[in-house]
Amino acid sequence: MTEDDPTDEIADIEDRIERLAEIAERCRKYILASKIAIGSGAVLLLATILGLFGFGQTAAIGSIALVLGGIVSLGSNISTLRQTDDAIGAAEARRSALIGSIDLRVVADTPMKLV
């Protein structure tokens, strides 16, 4: 292979895309967990305010902390997911440009082997 051969760089880019895809999937899982935390914290806070189950002040403070922690986690992971998606898009565009720069041959153009 020559120095100008972009196949090594394409392979590196594909590895990077795979790593970024794993990060994006992890962010999606944290986003779901954050939404669940916000919802369950809100339900617990409402139950505490209405006095449905006799929860005390500790449950109210815990539910507020759960809602706030969920909001912070949600915002952070949404931001990270957007940045990761942008990085994936840029890497895929670079990979496409490198693939486009390769002088590929159509298989039909190769000479047929005798059987």
Buried (B, 14 or more C-beta within 10 A) or exposed (E): EEEEEBEEEBEEBEEBBEBBEEBBEBBEEBBEBBBEBBEBBBEBBEBBEEEEEEBEEEBBEBBBEBBEBBBEBBEBBBEBBEBBBEBBEEBBEBBEEBEEEEEEEEEEEEEEEEE
